[in-house]
Amino acid sequence: MTLVPQNLLYSKEHEWLRVDDSQKALCTVGITDYAQAKLGDIVVVELPKVGSRVEFMKPAANIESFKAVSEVYSPITGEVVEVNQKVVQDPGVVNRDPYGEGWLFKVRATKLEEETRLLLDANAYQKLIGEMS
């Protein structure tokens, strides 16, 4: 059974977004349990640089598994304020804990309200992946 936490927002490309501080527009981004399962064993994670700008639903990172190389799309526009070095050093963390220690990067969003309205809630995302199975 694929995990789909209720407190996150989701993209149709299988990224998740957690709004950590709406006052400061700080968000955390990762890939979903569904995405990591489809990729299989992740061997390389390439993240954006701190200070770089990411755009809504544009490529921001790459994840490589034995099966494929997959682009990670940013579910929010803004400035990258932190990257998770743990997943660079041990990419398997993304497989083991995609919603916890396997997060990818944090963003200070510039269009938080506007873009979060375009993402899916947990129920809508669950329906989407149910249709794909």
Order of alpha helices (4+ residues) and beta strands (2+ residues): beta-beta-beta-alpha-beta-beta-beta-beta-beta-alpha-alpha-beta-alpha-alpha
